[in-house]
């Protein structure tokens, strides 16, 4: 999985890579499967959570696809906090 991620997103390295990989490991299984499919095939499944998709997070909130998948996972786990944060403009997932 790490090799797949790095092949598409070489900007992840060191501690940021470790943190992202840790978050991916605990990700919702269906989202994780969609992320792996994206990394392997460069195709995005239609995942819509409360009006948010990988595409809207990428295009409207300027996230890369990995950050968008992690944000969708956050919406599943803590919908109120995640949506409130997105609406306030804290719309990036830190890889630090």
C-alpha positions as CSV (number, residue, x, y, z in Angstrom):
1,X,0.0,0.0,0.0
2,X,2.8,2.4,0.9
3,X,4.4,1.9,-2.5
4,X,1.1,2.6,-4.3
5,X,0.7,5.8,-2.3
6,X,4.2,7.0,-3.0
7,X,4.0,6.2,-6.7
8,X,1.1,8.7,-7.0
9,X,1.9,11.1,-4.2
10,X,5.7,11.3,-3.7
11,X,5.3,14.4,-1.6
12,X,4.4,12.1,1.4
13,X,7.6,11.2,3.1
14,X,9.1,10.6,6.5
15,X,6.8,11.3,9.4
16,X,3.9,12.6,7.1
17,X,4.0,9.3,5.3
18,X,3.9,7.4,8.6
19,X,0.9,9.4,9.8
20,X,-1.0,9.1,6.6
21,X,-0.4,5.3,6.4
22,X,-1.6,5.0,10.0
23,X,-4.8,6.8,9.2
24,X,-5.3,4.7,6.1
25,X,-4.9,1.5,8.0
26,X,-7.8,2.4,10.3
27,X,-10.0,3.9,7.5
28,X,-13.5,2.6,6.8
29,X,-13.0,-0.6,4.8
30,X,-15.1,0.6,1.8
31,X,-13.3,3.9,1.6
32,X,-10.0,2.1,1.9
33,X,-11.0,-0.2,-0.9
34,X,-11.9,2.8,-3.1
35,X,-8.6,4.5,-2.2
36,X,-6.7,1.5,-3.2
37,X,-8.7,1.2,-6.5
38,X,-7.9,4.9,-7.2
39,X,-4.2,4.4,-6.5
40,X,-4.0,1.3,-8.7
41,X,-6.4,2.3,-11.6
42,X,-6.7,6.1,-11.3
43,X,-10.5,5.8,-11.2
44,X,-12.7,7.2,-8.5
45,X,-15.8,5.4,-7.2
46,X,-18.8,7.6,-6.5
47,X,-18.7,8.0,-2.8
48,X,-21.0,10.7,-1.5
49,X,-21.2,11.4,2.2
50,X,-23.6,14.2,3.2
51,X,-22.9,15.9,-0.1
52,X,-19.1,15.5,0.0
53,X,-17.2,13.5,-2.5
54,X,-13.5,13.1,-3.3
55,X,-14.1,15.3,-6.3
56,X,-15.8,18.1,-4.4
57,X,-13.2,18.0,-1.7
58,X,-10.5,18.1,-4.3
59,X,-12.0,20.8,-6.5
60,X,-13.8,23.0,-4.0
61,X,-11.5,22.6,-1.0
62,X,-8.2,22.1,-2.8
63,X,-7.3,18.7,-1.2
64,X,-5.4,16.0,-2.9
65,X,-7.3,12.7,-3.3
66,X,-5.6,11.1,-0.3
67,X,-6.7,14.0,2.0
68,X,-10.2,13.8,0.5
69,X,-10.5,10.1,1.3
70,X,-9.2,10.8,4.8
71,X,-11.8,13.6,5.2
72,X,-14.6,11.3,4.0
73,X,-13.5,8.9,6.7
74,X,-13.6,11.6,9.3
75,X,-17.1,12.5,8.1
76,X,-18.1,8.8,8.8
77,X,-16.5,8.8,12.2
78,X,-17.4,12.3,13.4
79,X,-19.9,13.9,11.0
80,X,-20.8,16.9,13.1
81,X,-17.2,17.9,13.8
82,X,-16.0,17.2,10.3
83,X,-18.8,19.1,8.6
84,X,-18.5,22.0,11.0
85,X,-14.8,22.2,10.3
86,X,-15.3,22.1,6.5
87,X,-17.9,24.8,6.8
88,X,-15.6,27.0,8.9
89,X,-12.9,26.8,6.2
90,X,-10.6,24.4,8.1
91,X,-10.7,22.2,5.0
92,X,-7.4,20.6,4.8
93,X,-6.2,17.4,6.4
94,X,-2.8,17.9,7.8
95,X,-0.2,15.3,7.0
96,X,2.0,16.6,9.9
